Amino acid sequence: MNAQIYQFLLKHPPFSFLDLADIDLLTQKATTALFSNGALIYVQQKSEVNQIAVVAKGALKIFLVKENENLLQQYLEEGEIYGGISVLLNEGISLRTVQAWGSTELILIPADDFRVVCEHNKEFTDFFTDLFSRRMMNRAYAELISASWADKYEETDAERMFYNRQITDLFEAGFARCHLYTPIQQAAQIMTQQKQGAILIYDHDDAYQGIVTDNDLRRKVVACALDLNTPVSEIMSKPLLTIDYDAFTSDAVLLMMQRGIKHLAVADQNGQIIGMLTNRHLIISQGQSPVHLVMQINRAHSADELNGITRILPGIVQHILNSGARADVISRVITAVSDTVLHKVMEFSLQELGPPPAPFVFMVLGSEGRGEQTLKTDQDNALVYADMPDEETKQAAETYFLKLGKLVCNRLNNAGYDFCTGNIMAGNPQWCQPLSRWKEYFRNWVYASETSGLLNSTIFFDFKAGYGNVELTNDLRAYLFELLNQRGESFFFHLASCALQMRLPVGMFGGFSVSSVGKQQHVFDIKKAMIPLVDYARIYALENHITHTNTFERFEKLYEKGILNAQDFEALFQAYHFLMKFRLLRQVQAVTEENRAPDNYINPDKLTQLERKMLKEIFALTEKHRRYMQMRFTGR
């Protein structure tokens, strides 16, 4: 029997965190016991807990006794534990009333042996005594979760580790260099002699000012028949972008994608340049790189070449996901791809329509505005242009920008970004307006007299410039903050009330609230489960005039401002991280395993016991902070 108990504990956290010797100690005196349906096992604040109970079969019902009434709080299922907190934090007296639900078999571990293991194993103890945030930050716990996700796909160890590797393993030590006044021909000869695809340019103080690449020589010299005696400084790209030698490959990939570059100078701890990292290093190391996809997009010569170009994105995301990369990195990679597509679409569309009649900005909203795109994200965008001086120019601007908005949205749809079902797009005349009208929109939302006036507008408070004149979005945001100074209390009451209408997928007694969606049975929507945390970050960010729209960055800024303490920051950051990773994993599964469009539907029955426990803790954490928000902004 003890061998069976040993094998059972080995498979279930937190016992799976332990050394084999500790598991052996716990099983030496462990026994099993059968309880019939309804059997009373512990009574709140009366029963001594001399043994830790692990559910082997069946389930336990946990009751909170309040004013002589038994309030059912939750069920404990196979692999879950009762008694750890009572032993460690309540002097061995049961904190709850516990009853068998159905025929139930328990593994009973002596409390004394349990304490011995806790004394020299902090990670194990933290599982029972500490907050969700500490458990999620714990390396052993995180590695166990990452392994459970990665095991669902066949990946090599190298692929799993790619985005967690430091670039010290990849970059090429040494580099070509020359002075600002070196003639182009001589610089090219140095590159050829040293077999380098780029050369760094330094000034009289030996400080690096820029870089010249093979591509610069082709585009700026050969194509333009530039005199080869021209100083190399005339064609260099500046400033020189650097990355720390101990940065991760995920940082390098994002920087290359966001800046549209292929070379990064690598700096040591003193800021001295010690080598070069190129997109070639990343592509060779990984095989299927998002940098390569961005290169393909940038090489397109027409809008038609972008049609369906994002079809390979799920495979790329699968590789990144299995590498153990953080969810915020993955979503930023996806967003960087969509930003690149948008820039190319805008370039082609502006070439076709001719110069715009006024400064404008194509705004992205919602998940793209937050930099949190996934594989299932439709278009949410709008267009803002400068106010025109007279009726004739107003009409011309309205005609031009609406035509531009429709053209861009159609081309984005062709590229793989579906039309917004709510028609919140720049091709809709309502959302293609001059700055003064946009200020009017925001004034109406902030001054709304009822919560219903905000129900469909929260997406607009996560806006950023996607392409065009950033000053227009800066102007709009500054105006929004002015409005909040005037009318903040009423606005935040309605915004919080609106946010509180979204329900978490939690049923009675702590289970999952599930439903059927088409052919998918017993599922909940992970996207909807994430919205309360997005809402929470948004409302506090707006109250504190934080310009960042990304949820992770909003949490960071709230922590820096002292709005969140360290524990709450870690808990919220990690909770959102794991929900995002669950969502991305589900979408990859839909595309690669089920040959269907990506969706957000999670079947809890298909999750591991650890994953279900994580989700329950995340939802409990979210609900706790929603209550704080409710009291803070509604007074209820």
C-alpha positions, 0 to 999 in steps of 0.5 A, a space after each residue: 500500500 505504501 508503494 501505491 501512496 508513494 507513486 500517488 504523491 509523486 504525481 501531485 503537487 506540492 508533493 511533486 516539489 519534494 525530494 524523493 527522500 521527503 516523499 518516502 518519509 511522508 509515506 512511511 507511516 501514511 495510511 488510507 481510510 474510506 468514508 461513506 457519503 456524508 461522513 463527518 471528518 472534521 468539525 470547525 474549531 473543534 476537531 484536532 487535525 493529527 493527519 493531513 488528508 489527501 483525496 485519493 478517490 471521491 471528494 470532500 465538501 468544505 463548509 464554513 460554519 457561521 452563525 450556526 449555519 454550514 455554508 458550503 465553500 468548495 469541493 476538494 477533488 482527487 489530489 487536493 489536500 485538507 489540513 495543511 493550513 490547520 496544522 501550520 497556522 491554527 495549532 492543529 485545530 480544523 479551520 473548517 468542517 469537512 464532510 465526505 461527498 460520495 464514497 471517498 478514500 483519503 490518504 492520511 499523513 501524520 501531522 508530525 511527519 508533515 511538520 518535519 518536511 515543512 521545516 526544511 522545505 520552504 517551497 513545500 511550506 509556502 504552498 500551504 501558507 503563502 499567497 498565490 503570488 509567492 507560489 507563482 513566482 516560485 521557480 519550482 512551481 513555474 517550471 512544473 507548470 511550464 513543463 505540463 504545457 510543453 509536454 503537450 507538444 513534441 519539442 526538442 529541449 533546444 526549442 523549448 529553451 530558445 526564448 529563455 537563452 541569454 544572447 551570450 550563447 548566440 552573438 558573434 564576438 568582434 566586429 568591423 569598425 571605422 571612423 566617421 570620415 572613412 570613405 564608403 569604398 574603404 568601409 566596404 573593403 573592411 567589411 569584405 576583409 572581415 567577412 562582416 555584414 555591417 560596420 560600426 561607425 565611431 567619432 573622434 572620441 571613439 564613441 559609436 554613432 551609427 552603423 552601416 549594413 550591406 543593405 545600406 550599401 545596396 540601397 543608399 550607394 549602389 541604387 543611387 550611384 553615390 560617389 564612393 569617396 563620400 564619408 561613410 557617416 552620410 549613409 549610416 543609420 543612427 543612433 546605434 541600437 545596443 543590447 546587453 550581453 546578458 539579455 534574453 533572446 526574447 528581448 532581442 527578437 522584440 527589439 528587432 521586430 519593433 525597430 525593423 532592424 537586423 543588427 544589434 550591437 552587444 554591450 558588456 556590463 560597462 557599456 562597451 561594445 563587444 560583438 554583434 547579434 544579427 537576425 541570422 543568428 536568431 533564425 539559425 538558432 530557432 528555425 522558425 522565427 518571428 523576425 523572419 516573418 517580419 522580414 517577409 512582410 517588409 519585403 512585400 511590394 504590394 498589398 496583394 503580397 500581404 494577403 494571408 501572410 499571417 497564416 504561419 503565425 500560429 506555428 511561430 507562436 507554438 514554438 515561442 509558447 513551448 520555449 517557456 517565454 513569458 506571456 507578455 513577450 508572446 503577445 508583444 511578438 504577435 502585436 509587433 507582427 500586426 503593427 508591421 502589417 499595418 505599416 505596410 498596408 498604410 504605405 501602400 494605401 497612401 501611395 495609392 490615394 496620394 498625400 493626405 490633406 491633413 495630419 492624421 493618426 490611425 489609432 489601434 484600440 482594445 487588445 492591439 491598443 494594449 499590445 496584447 494581441 493573440 491569435 484570435 483578435 479582430 480589428 478594433 481601430 479608428 482614425 483621427 485627423 486634424 481639424 480643417 479651417 473651412 467647410 470645403 477643406 473639411 469635406 475634402 478631408 472627410 472624403 479622403 480619410 474615410 476612403 483611406 480608412 475603408 481601404 486599410 480595413 479591407 486590406 487588413 482583413 485580407 491579411 488575416 485580421 478579421 473585420 470587427 463584428 461591432 464595426 469599430 473600425 476606421 472605415 466606419 464614418 462614426 470612427 473616422 473623425 477630426 480631433 474636435 469630434 473625438 474630444 466631444 466623444 470622450 467628453 460625452 463618455 466621461 460625463 455620461 449620467 448612467 453606467 449604460 452610457 459606457 457599456 460599449 465604449 471602454 475599448 476606446 480608453 485603450 488607444 494608441 497610435 498605430 500609424 501617423 502623427 503621434 501628437 494627435 493621440 497625445 493631444 487626445 490623451 491630455 484632454 481626457 486627463 483634463 476631463 477626468 480631473 473635472 468629472 472623475 468621481 462620477 465617471 469612475 463610479 460608472 466605469 467601475 459599475 460597468 466593469 463589475 457586470 462581467 462575471 468570472 467563470 466561477 460557479 457555486 462552491 468554487 467550481 467552474 461555471 461552464 456552458 456549451 458553445 456549438 460543438 464544444 461542451 463544458 467550456 468557459 471563455 478564457 478571454 472573458 475571464 481575463 477582462 476583469 483584470 484588464 478593467 481593474 488595471 484600466 480604471 486605476 491607470 486612468 485615475 492616476 493619469 498613467 499613459 501606458 495602455 498595456 495591462 502588464 505595464 499598467 500594473 508596473 506603473 501602479 506599483 511604482 506609484 505606490 497604488 499596489 504593494 509588492 505582493 499585490 503587484 506580483 499576484 496580479 502580474 502573475 495571474 494575468 500572465 498565466 491567463 494569457 498563456 492559457 489563452 494562447 495555448 488554447 488557440 494554438 491547440 485549436 489551430 494545430 491539433 483540431 484544424 479549426 480557427 483559434 478560439 478562447 474556450 477552455 474545458 476544465 476537464 482537460 486540464 491537469 489538477 495543477 492547472 485547475 487549482 491555479 485557475 481557481 486561485 487566480 479567479 479568487 484573487 481577481 474577485 478579491 481585487 474586484 471587491 476592493 475596486 467596488 468599495 473604492 469607486 462605488 462605495 458599496 
